[in-house]
Amino acid sequence: MTTTAHLIAGDRLSTGSTYEITDPYTERVIALVADGDRTAADAAVAAAADARDAWAATPVETRRRVLGRAGELLEARRGELVDLAIADTGARRAVAEQTQVDAALARLRHWSALPADLLTVPAEPVASGLAGTVTRTPVGVVGCISPYNFPLLAMVGKIAPALFAGNTVVMKPAPQDPLLVVALTEALNEALRAEGAPAGVVNLVTGAGAEPGAALVDHPEVGAISFTGSTVVGTEIYRSAAPGMKRLLLELGGKGALVVRADADLDAALAGATRAWTVHSGQICVTPARIIADTSVHDELVGRLRTALDGLVHGDPRDPATTTVPLISDVQRDRVAALVAGARAEGATVHTAANVPDHGYFHPATLVADVGPEATVMQEEAFGPVICVTRATSDDEAVAIANSTRYGLTDQVYSRDLDAAHRMAARLAAAQVGINTCARRADLPFGGTKASGLGRSGGTHALDSYTDLHATVQPADWV
């Protein structure tokens, strides 16, 4: 069995206290992980602060090579990482391969090839008799706190732009499944050594509780926090970071609406809607959670959803026949169960899948029908395999229902009338809207409005959260 330690300035730091990591399907312990506290977080920040100036002065070409070399080292372990993703996160093999691992490796390759001039911001060369330049400068130490659903992909999305821009980082992965982030840290440390770079550029602290993450947010040497997770925790981070005026990138919860207009392709709409059951059991903040169907197609769509529900296979993530996997923990399973029980109590019609294994952290895939937009299950994020369906009699009503939650992350509109779909998309409060698709482009800005967060990642837009803009002016006749 693997036992991990904190990785600070390239060295393993064991605190003597560990906690168990379990496979969500087998419920067997697969690793013991260092259980850190504020002391470990403080040590990691101190190491990052010591390396801050040297790394900021390191040429961008070297920073890119570190990212590229780390990606190569992880690519050499791809098979091992895929198996680890299945055991650690409970993902189906296809999801583990394509999203947990391959997408993360692609992001490392992407950032390792970007031009250094991204750190120079275009500006008029002369205005009002003054020459001027604008450059991006690193904020210093960035605390990166990642979620449990896609631990490697999310962490790479944080550290790659941060390191490219010249920041040092302290990583704090979600407690449920930190093992992929441990592998990332090992690869980055080896790549740093190969370049003769300071060891404290990359640091890792793990822990079962909130203390190490809270310590990063509070620490005066941390210049920015990048957090992906729940709105509840994100709100606390926002509050705690305010006295230090820290830069924040908060990617928080969602309650995505999938609007099905009367003229929609129902096959396409069904494929999008059922992602909450088949793609990581709905443990994705951008998964459609509320289906708002025009009343003319509502009944047919519900019927199709019930047929799809009956055809799901809950089982071993390693089995290609499996469509629906367990949730990350018994705690999350019980949370989803409570939300579904509440829907029943509020009068909704609840359909659940059958033949669910009697082991593993499964919540059966669930369809909630005959539910109004004000119901708790329509307002609160489930982060599980739960789909809710409600009716709308017009585009105006559909938009009002879609915008009725406190979230504003990702919505979709399904319609054969693209002009009408675009008009509706412009009225939705979500930061991202898909038209006849649930896919998103990695190069476009990604983030949330309202309680879904602030700041944007996605492509080079992430640099806004990890850099400050530095303007320099001088008399134009001195140029």
For each residue, the residues with C-beta under 8 A, 3 or more apart:
1: 29 30 31 32
2: 30 31 32 179
3: 18 31 32 33
4: 31 32 33 34 178 179 182 206
5: 12 13 14 34
6: 12 13 14 15 34 36 40 43 44 203 204 205 206
7: 10 11 12 13 182 185 186 189 202 203 204
8: 11 13 40 43 44 47 200 203 204 205
9: 47 50 51 199 200 203
10: 7 189 192 193 199 200
11: 7 8 199
12: 5 6 7
13: 5 6 7 8 34 40 43
14: 5 6 34
15: 6 34 35 36 37 39 40
16:
17: 34 35
18: 3 32 33 34 35
19: 32 33 35 175 208
20: 29 31 32 33
21: 29 30 31 32 33 88 176 177 178 179
22: 26 27 28 29 30 329
23: 26 27 28 30 87 88 90
24: 27 89 90 325 326 327 328 329 360 361
25: 90 316 317 325 326 359 360 361
26: 22 23 359 360
27: 22 23 24 359 360 361
28: 22 23
29: 1 20 21 22 32
30: 1 2 21 22 23 87 88 179
31: 1 2 3 4 20 21 179
32: 1 2 3 4 18 19 20 21 29
33: 3 4 18 19 20 21 175 178 179 206 208
34: 4 5 6 13 14 15 17 18 40 206 207
35: 15 17 18 19 206 207 208 209
36: 6 15 39 40 41 205 206 207 211 212
37: 15 40 41 207 209 211 212 215
38: 41 42 211 212 214 215
39: 15 36 42 43
40: 6 8 13 15 34 36 37 43 44 205 207 212
41: 36 37 38 44 45 170 172 205 211 212 213 215 216 219
42: 38 39 45 46 215 219
43: 6 8 13 39 40 46 47
44: 6 8 40 41 47 48 170 203 204 205
45: 41 42 48 49 141 143 170 203 215 216 219 221 222
46: 42 43 49 50 221
47: 8 9 43 44 50 51 199 200 203
48: 44 45 51 52 141 168 169 170 200 201 203 221
49: 45 46 52 140 141 168 200 221
50: 9 46 47 198 200
51: 9 47 48 54 55 168 198 199 200 201
52: 48 49 55 56 138 140 141 167 168
53: 56 57
54: 51 57 58 197 198
55: 51 52 58 63 163 166 167 168 197 198 201
56: 52 53 137 138 140 166 167
57: 53 54
58: 54 55 62 63 166 197
59: 62 63 116
60: 63 64 116 119 164 166
61: 64 65 116
62: 58 59 65 66 195 197
63: 55 58 59 60 66 67 163 164 166
64: 60 61 67 68 111 112 113 114 164
65: 61 62 68 69 112 191 195
66: 62 63 69 70 163 188 191 192 195 197 201
67: 63 64 70 71 108 111 112 160 163 164 191
68: 64 65 71 72 108 109 112 113 191
69: 65 66 72 73 187 190 191 194 195
70: 66 67 73 74 108 184 187 188 190 191
71: 67 68 74 75 105 108 109 112 187
72: 68 69 75 76
73: 69 70 76 77 186 187 190 191
74: 70 71 77 78 81 101 104 105 108 183 184 187
75: 71 72 78 105
76: 72 73
77: 73 74 80 81 183
78: 74 75 81 82 101 102 105
79: 82 83
80: 77 83 84
81: 74 77 78 84 85 100 101 152 180 183
82: 78 79 85 86 93 96 97 100 101
83: 79 80 86 87 96
84: 80 81 87 88 179 180 183
85: 81 82 88 89 91 96 100 101 152 180
86: 82 83 89 90 91 92 93 96 317 318
87: 23 30 83 84
88: 21 23 30 84 85 151 177 178 179 180
89: 24 85 86 96 100 148 149 150 151 177 180 280 328
90: 23 24 25 86 281 317 325 326 327 328 360 361
91: 85 86 95 96 99 100 280 317 325
92: 86 95 96 280 317 322 323 325
93: 82 86 96 97 317 318 320
94: 97 98
95: 91 92 98 99 100 279 280
96: 82 83 85 86 89 91 92 93 99 100 101 317
97: 82 93 94 100 101 102
98: 94 95 101 102 103
99: 91 95 96 102 103 150 153 280
100: 81 82 85 89 91 95 96 97 103 104 150 151 152 153 180
101: 74 78 81 82 85 96 97 98 104 105 152
102: 78 97 98 99 105 106
103: 98 99 100 106 107 153 442
104: 74 100 101 107 108 152 153 155 156 184
105: 71 74 75 78 101 102 108 109
106: 102 103 109 110
107: 103 104 110 111 153 156 157 160 442
108: 67 68 70 71 74 104 105 111 112 156 160
109: 68 71 105 106 112 113
110: 106 107 113 114 160 442
111: 64 67 107 108 114 160 161 163 164
112: 64 65 67 68 71 108 109
113: 64 68 109 110
114: 64 110 111 118 164 460
115: 118
116: 59 60 61 119
117: 120
118: 114 115 136 164 460 463
119: 60 116 135 136 165 166 463 467
120: 117 133 134 135 136
121: 134 135 136 469
122: 134
123: 132 133 134 471
124: 127 132
125: 131 132
126: 129 130 131 132 476 479
127: 124 130 132
128:
129: 126 475 476 477
130: 126 127 473 474 475 476
131: 125 126 473 474 475 476 478 479
132: 123 124 125 126 127 471 472 473 474
133: 120 123 471 472
134: 120 121 122 123 469 470 471 472
135: 119 120 121 469 470 472
136: 118 119 120 121 165 463 467 468 469 470
137: 56 166 467 468 469 470
138: 52 56 162 165 166 167 466 467 468
139: 142 167 223 224 247 466 467 468
140: 49 52 56 167 168 221 222 223 224
141: 45 48 49 52 167 168 169 170 219 221 222 223 224
142: 139 158 159 162 167 168 169 170 222 223 224 225 226 466
143: 45 169 170 172 213 216 217 219 222 224 225 226
144: 155 158 159 162 169 170 171 172 226
145: 172 173 213 216 225 226 227 228 229 237
146: 151 154 155 158 171 172 173 174 181 228
147: 150 151 154 174 228 229
148: 89 151 174 175 176 177 283 328
149: 89 154 280 283 284 285 328 383
150: 89 99 100 147 153 154 284
151: 88 89 100 146 147 148 154 155 173 174 177 178 180 181
152: 81 85 100 101 104 155 156 180 181 183 184
153: 99 100 103 104 107 150 156 157
154: 146 147 149 150 151 157 158 228
155: 104 144 146 151 152 158 159 171 173 180 181 184
156: 104 107 108 152 153 159 160 184
157: 107 153 154 160 161 457 462
158: 142 144 146 154 155 161 162 169 171 226 228 249 457 462
159: 142 144 155 156 162 163 169 171 184 188 202
160: 67 107 108 110 111 156 157 163 164
161: 111 157 158 164 165 457 460 462 463 466
162: 138 142 144 158 159 165 167 169 224 226 466
163: 55 63 66 67 111 159 160 166 167 168 169 201 202
164: 60 63 64 67 111 114 118 160 161 463
165: 119 136 138 161 162 463 466 467
166: 55 56 58 60 63 119 137 138 163
167: 52 55 56 138 139 140 141 142 162 163 223 224 466
168: 48 49 51 52 55 140 141 142 163 198 200 201 202 203
169: 48 141 142 143 144 158 159 162 163 201 202 203
170: 41 44 45 48 141 142 143 144 203 204 205 216 222
171: 144 146 155 158 159 181 184 185 202 203 204 205
172: 41 143 144 145 146 204 205 206 207 212 213 216
173: 145 146 151 155 177 178 180 181 182 204 206
174: 146 147 148 151 177 178 229
175: 19 33 148 178 206 207 208 209
176: 21 148 328 329
177: 21 88 89 148 151 173 174 180 328
178: 4 21 33 88 151 173 174 175 181 182 206
179: 2 4 21 30 31 33 84 88 182 183
180: 81 84 85 88 89 100 151 152 155 173 177 183 184
181: 146 151 152 155 171 173 178 184 185 204
182: 4 7 173 178 179 185 186 204 206
183: 74 77 81 84 152 179 180 186 187
184: 70 74 104 152 155 156 159 171 180 181 187 188
185: 7 171 181 182 188 189 202 203 204
186: 7 73 182 183 189 190
187: 69 70 71 73 74 183 184 190 191
188: 66 70 159 184 185 191 192 201 202
189: 7 10 185 186 192 193 199 202
190: 69 70 73 186 187 193 194
191: 65 66 67 68 69 70 73 187 188 194 195
192: 10 66 188 189 195 197 198 199 201 202
193: 10 189 190 196 197 199
194: 69 190 191
195: 62 65 66 69 191 192
196: 193
197: 54 55 58 62 66 192 193 201
198: 50 51 54 55 168 192 201
199: 9 10 11 47 51 189 192 193
200: 8 9 10 47 48 49 50 51 168 203
201: 48 51 55 66 163 168 169 188 192 197 198
202: 7 159 163 168 169 171 185 188 189 192
203: 6 7 8 9 44 45 47 48 168 169 170 171 185 200
204: 6 7 8 44 170 171 172 173 181 182 185
205: 6 8 36 40 41 44 170 171 172 212 216
206: 4 6 33 34 35 36 172 173 175 178 182 212
207: 34 35 36 37 40 172 175 211 212 213
208: 19 33 35 175
209: 35 37 175 212
210: 213 214 233
211: 36 37 38 41 207 214 215
212: 36 37 38 40 41 172 205 206 207 209 215 216
213: 41 143 145 172 207 210 216 217
214: 38 210 211 217 218 240
215: 37 38 41 42 45 211 212 218 219
216: 41 45 143 145 170 172 205 212 213 219 222 225
217: 143 213 214 222 225 237 240 241 246
218: 214 215 240 244
219: 41 42 45 141 143 215 216 222
220: 244
221: 45 46 48 49 140 141
222: 45 140 141 142 143 170 216 217 219 225 244 246
223: 139 140 141 142 167 246 247
224: 139 140 141 142 143 162 167 246 247 248 249 465 466
225: 142 143 145 216 217 222 237 241 246 247 248 249 250
226: 142 143 144 145 158 162 248 249 457 465 466
227: 145 233 234 237 248 249 250 251
228: 145 146 147 154 158 251 252
229: 145 147 174 233 234 251 252
230: 233 234 252 253 381
231: 234 235 252 253 381 406 407 451 452 453
232: 235 236
233: 210 227 229 230 236 237
234: 227 229 230 231 237 238 250 252 253 453
235: 231 232 238 239 451
236: 232 233 239 240
237: 145 217 225 227 233 234 240 241 248 250
238: 234 235 241 242 248 250 454
239: 235 236 242
240: 214 217 218 236 237 243
241: 217 225 237 238 244 245 246 248
242: 238 239 245
243: 240
244: 218 220 222 241
245: 241 242
246: 217 222 223 224 225 241
247: 139 223 224 225 465 466 468
248: 224 225 226 227 237 238 241 454 455 465
249: 158 224 225 226 227 447 453 454 455 456 457 462 465 466
250: 225 227 234 237 238 448 453 454 455
251: 227 228 229 285 446 447 448 452 453 455 457
252: 228 229 230 231 234 285 409 448 451 452 453
253: 230 231 234 285 381 383 407 409 451 452
254: 285 286 287 289 381 407 409 410 448 452
255: 289 290 378 379 380 381 405 407 409
256: 286 287 288 289 290 407 409 410 411 412 430
257: 288 289 290 291 292 401 402 411 412 428 430
258: 269 272 273 288 290 291 292 411 412 414 438
259: 292 392 398 399 402 411 412 413 414 424
260: 264 266 269 291 292 293 294 297 301 414
261: 264 294 395 398 413 414 415 417 420 421 424
262: 294 296 297
263: 415 416 417
264: 260 261 268 269 294 297 414 415 416
265: 268 269 414 416 436
266: 260 269 270 297 300 301 304
267: 270 271
268: 264 265 271 272 414 436
269: 258 260 264 265 266 272 273 301 414
270: 266 267 273 274 301 304 305 308
271: 267 268 274 275
272: 258 268 269 275 288 412 414 434 437 438
273: 258 269 270 276 288 291 301 305 387
274: 270 271 277 278 305 308 387
275: 271 272 278 279 282 284 287 288 438
276: 273 279 281 282 287 288 289 385 386 387
277: 274 281 282 308 309 312 323 324 353 365 385 387
278: 274 275 312 323 324
279: 95 275 276 282 284 287
280: 89 91 92 95 99 149 283 284 325
281: 90 276 277 324 325 326 327 363 365 384 385
282: 275 276 277 279 287 289 382 383 384 385 386
283: 148 149 280 287 327 328 332 383 384
284: 149 150 275 279 280 287
285: 149 251 252 253 254 381 383 409 410 452
286: 254 256 409 410 432 438 440
287: 254 256 275 276 279 282 283 284 438
288: 256 257 258 272 273 275 276 291 387 412 438
289: 254 255 256 257 276 282 381 382 386 387 388
290: 255 256 257 258 373 378 388 389 390 401 402 405
291: 257 258 260 273 288 301 305 387 388 389 390
292: 257 258 259 260 390 391 392 398 401 402
293: 260 297 298 301 302 389 390 391 392
294: 260 261 262 264 297 298 391 392 393 398
295: 298 391 392 393
296: 262
297: 260 262 264 266 293 294 300 301
298: 293 294 295 301 302 389 391
299: 302 303
300: 266 297 303 304
301: 260 266 269 270 273 291 293 297 298 304 305 389
302: 293 298 299 305 306 367 369 389
303: 299 300 306 307
304: 266 270 300 301 307 308
305: 270 273 274 291 301 302 308 309 367 387 389
306: 302 303 309 310 351 367
307: 303 304 310 311
308: 270 274 277 304 305 311 312
309: 277 305 306 312 351 352 353 365 367
310: 306 307 353 354
311: 307 308 323
312: 277 278 308 309 323 324 353 365
313: 321 322 323 324 355
314: 322 323 324 325 353 355 356 357 362 364 365
315: 319 321 322 324 325 357
316: 25 319 322
317: 25 86 90 91 92 93 96 322 325 326
318: 86 93 322
319: 315 316 322
320: 93
321: 313 315
322: 92 313 314 315 316 317 318 319 325
323: 92 277 278 311 312 313 314
324: 277 278 281 312 313 314 315 353 362 365 385
325: 24 25 90 91 92 280 281 314 315 317 322
326: 24 25 90 281 317 333 360 361 362
327: 24 90 281 283 332 333 336 361 362 363 384
328: 24 89 90 148 149 176 177 283 332 361
329: 22 24 176 332 333 361
330: 333 334 361
331: 334 335
332: 283 327 328 329 335 336 361 383 384
333: 326 327 329 330 336 337 361 362 363 384
334: 330 331 337 338
335: 331 332 338 339 383 384
336: 327 332 333 339 340 363 382 383 384 385 386
337: 333 334 340 341 363
338: 334 335 341 342
339: 335 336 342 343 376 377 380 382 384 386
340: 336 337 343 344 350 352 363 366 368 377 386
341: 337 338 344 345
342: 338 339 345 346 376 377
343: 339 340 346 348 350 368 371 375 376 377 388
344: 340 341 347 348 350
345: 341 342
346: 342 343 371 375 376 377
347: 344 370
348: 343 344 368 369 370 371 375 377 388
349: 368 369 370 371
350: 340 343 344 366 367 368 369
351: 306 309 366 367 368 369
352: 309 340 364 365 366 367
353: 277 309 310 312 314 324 356 364 365 366
354: 310 364
355: 313 314
356: 314 353 362 364
357: 314 315 360 362
358:
359: 25 26 27
360: 24 25 26 27 90 326 357
361: 24 25 27 90 326 327 328 329 330 332 333
362: 314 324 326 327 333 356 357
363: 281 327 333 336 337 340 366 384 385 386
364: 314 352 353 354 356 385
365: 277 281 309 312 314 324 352 353 385 386
366: 340 350 351 352 353 363 385 386 387
367: 302 305 306 309 350 351 352 387 389
368: 340 343 348 349 350 351 371 377 386 387 388 389
369: 302 348 349 350 351 388 389
370: 347 348 349
371: 343 346 348 349 368 375 377 378 388 389 390
372: 375 378 390
373: 290 378 390 401 404
374: 378 379 404
375: 343 346 348 371 372 378 379 388
376: 339 342 343 346 379 380
377: 339 340 342 343 346 348 368 371 380 382 386 388
378: 255 290 371 372 373 374 375 388 390 405
379: 255 374 375 376 404 405 406
380: 255 339 376 377
381: 230 231 253 254 255 285 289 407
382: 282 289 336 339 377 386
383: 149 253 282 283 285 332 335 336
384: 281 282 283 327 332 333 335 336 339 363
385: 276 277 281 282 324 336 363 364 365 366
386: 276 282 289 336 339 340 363 365 366 368 377 382
387: 273 274 276 277 288 289 291 305 366 367 368
388: 289 290 291 343 348 368 369 371 375 377 378
389: 290 291 293 298 301 302 305 367 368 369 371
390: 290 291 292 293 371 372 373 378 401
391: 292 293 294 295 298
392: 259 292 293 294 295 395 397 398 401
393: 294 295 397
394: 397 398
395: 261 392 398 399 420 423 424
396: 399 400
397: 392 393 394 400 401
398: 259 261 292 294 392 394 395 401 402 424
399: 259 395 396 402 403 424 427 428
400: 396 397 403 404
401: 257 290 292 373 390 392 397 398 404
402: 257 259 290 292 398 399 411 428 429 430
403: 399 400 408 427 428 429
404: 373 374 379 400 401
405: 255 290 378 379
406: 231 379 450 451
407: 231 253 254 255 256 381 448 450 451 452
408: 403 429 430 431 448 449 450 451 452
409: 252 253 254 255 256 285 286 430 431 432 448 449 452 453
410: 254 256 285 286 430 431 432 433 434 440
411: 256 257 258 259 402 425 428 430 432 433 434
412: 256 257 258 259 272 288 433 434 435 436 437 438
413: 259 261 421 424 425 428 433 434 435 436
414: 258 259 260 261 264 265 268 269 272 421 435 436
415: 261 263 264 418 420 421 424 435 436
416: 263 264 265
417: 261 263 420 421
418: 415 421 422 435
419: 422 423
420: 261 395 415 417 423 424
421: 261 413 414 415 417 418 424 425 435 436
422: 418 419 425 426 435
423: 395 419 420 426 427
424: 259 261 395 398 399 413 415 420 421 427 428
425: 411 413 421 422 428 433 435
426: 422 423
427: 399 403 423 424
428: 257 399 402 403 411 413 424 425 433
429: 402 403 408 449 450
430: 256 257 402 408 409 410 411 433 449 452
431: 408 409 410 445 446 447 448 449 452 456
432: 286 409 410 411 440 444 446
433: 410 411 412 413 425 428 430
434: 272 410 411 412 413 437 438 439 440
435: 412 413 414 415 418 421 422 425
436: 265 268 412 413 414 415 421
437: 272 412 434
438: 258 272 275 286 287 288 412 434
439: 434
440: 286 410 432 434 444 446
441: 444 458
442: 103 107 110 458 459
443: 458 459 460
444: 432 440 441 458 459 461
445: 431 456 457 458 459 461
446: 251 431 432 440 456 457 458 461
447: 249 251 431 452 453 454 455 456 457 458
448: 250 251 252 254 407 408 409 431 451 452 453 454
449: 408 409 429 430 431 452 453
450: 406 407 408 429
451: 231 235 252 253 406 407 408 448
452: 231 251 252 253 254 285 407 408 409 430 431 447 448 449
453: 231 234 249 250 251 252 409 447 448 449
454: 238 248 249 250 447 448
455: 248 249 250 251 447 464 465
456: 249 431 445 446 447 461 462 464 465
457: 157 158 161 226 249 251 445 446 447 461 462 465
458: 441 442 443 444 445 446 447 461 462
459: 442 443 444 445 462
460: 114 118 161 443 463
461: 444 445 446 456 457 458 464
462: 157 158 161 249 456 457 458 459 465 466
463: 118 119 136 161 164 165 460 466 467
464: 455 456 461 467
465: 224 226 247 248 249 455 456 457 462
466: 138 139 142 161 162 165 167 224 226 247 249 462 463
467: 119 136 137 138 139 165 463 464
468: 136 137 138 139 247
469: 121 134 135 136 137
470: 134 135 136 137
471: 123 132 133 134
472: 132 133 134 135
473: 130 131 132
474: 130 131 132 478 479
475: 129 130 131 478
476: 126 129 130 131 479
477: 129
478: 131 474 475
479: 126 131 474 476
